Amino acid sequence: IFSFSPADSTPGCTVQATAFNEQVADIKKTYGAELVGISGQDVESKQAFAKELGLDFSILADEGDEIRKAFGVPKALFGLLPGRVTYVLDKNGECISSYDNLADAKSHVEAATEALAELKASSPASSNPFASLFN
């Protein structure tokens, strides 16, 4: 999961990071997924934000917005703000879901877990050739 947010320590971004932080252990355990939060502030800002919230996932300083540009994250609010978009990639690195919602920061967690649940449901249950006999 790559979750882009406009800025550290702002109300919406704090809600988004806190919501993900509350679910990150379950996301890792249930889906084997990792989470990276990304915004354009510097490393010092990221360190302070992570410490302030006690974040249990990685956050990346994208100071020149190169990663944001590579993902094609659209701007929000008539181009005035960096967008809030969450992408879920499969194990091959292919994007299976993108969720764009600036206003409802908390909803990004649900959107990501729904995408992961769908991915898990469509994936083979096990590499065990006899697994299907027990479903």
Secondary structure as UniProt FT lines:
FT   STRAND          2..4
FT   TURN            8..9
FT   HELIX           11..31
FT   STRAND          36..39
FT   HELIX           43..53
FT   STRAND          58..61
FT   TURN            63..64
FT   HELIX           66..71
FT   TURN            77..80
FT   STRAND          85..89
FT   TURN            91..92
FT   STRAND          95..100
FT   TURN            105..106
FT   HELIX           107..122
FT   TURN            129..130
FT   HELIX           131..134
//
